[in-house]
Amino acid sequence: MGGFYEAMKESLKVTHLNTPLLFCHGDGRPYTAMQVQRAFKEALKAAAITNFRSHDLRHCFASWNRQAGEDLDTQADLMGHKDTRMTRR
């Protein structure tokens, strides 16, 4: 799998949390949708980034993974697609 996935997987080991969640409170509880949305908006403002949505990150992930040589089956799996037709789009 790609470098980002491995880095995040390794990061979870370092925090010693018993959770499959990538972003969570220190005790492993998930953030609410509102907390994630607020933090994302604050990060965009701090970075002076405009006209950007959280879904754009999904497109970046897909593009960069393909450019790095990830195969379509793995890419579809990572993105949660049932088959590669959506991934090809």
MODELLER restraints for C-alpha pairs under 7 A, 6 or more apart:
rsr = mdl.restraints
at = mdl.atoms
rsr.add(forms.Gaussian(group=physical.xy_distance, feature=features.Distance(at['CA:17:A'], at['CA:28:A']), mean=6.16, stdev=0.5))
rsr.add(forms.Gaussian(group=physical.xy_distance, feature=features.Distance(at['CA:19:A'], at['CA:28:A']), mean=6.01, stdev=0.5))
rsr.add(forms.Gaussian(group=physical.xy_distance, feature=features.Distance(at['CA:23:A'], at['CA:30:A']), mean=6.95, stdev=0.5))
rsr.add(forms.Gaussian(group=physical.xy_distance, feature=features.Distance(at['CA:24:A'], at['CA:30:A']), mean=4.54, stdev=0.5))
rsr.add(forms.Gaussian(group=physical.xy_distance, feature=features.Distance(at['CA:24:A'], at['CA:31:A']), mean=5.40, stdev=0.5))
rsr.add(forms.Gaussian(group=physical.xy_distance, feature=features.Distance(at['CA:25:A'], at['CA:31:A']), mean=6.56, stdev=0.5))
rsr.add(forms.Gaussian(group=physical.xy_distance, feature=features.Distance(at['CA:72:A'], at['CA:84:A']), mean=6.35, stdev=0.5))
rsr.add(forms.Gaussian(group=physical.xy_distance, feature=features.Distance(at['CA:73:A'], at['CA:84:A']), mean=6.40, stdev=0.5))
rsr.add(forms.Gaussian(group=physical.xy_distance, feature=features.Distance(at['CA:76:A'], at['CA:83:A']), mean=6.37, stdev=0.5))
rsr.add(forms.Gaussian(group=physical.xy_distance, feature=features.Distance(at['CA:76:A'], at['CA:84:A']), mean=5.61, stdev=0.5))
rsr.add(forms.Gaussian(group=physical.xy_distance, feature=features.Distance(at['CA:76:A'], at['CA:87:A']), mean=5.58, stdev=0.5))
rsr.add(forms.Gaussian(group=physical.xy_distance, feature=features.Distance(at['CA:81:A'], at['CA:87:A']), mean=6.84, stdev=0.5))
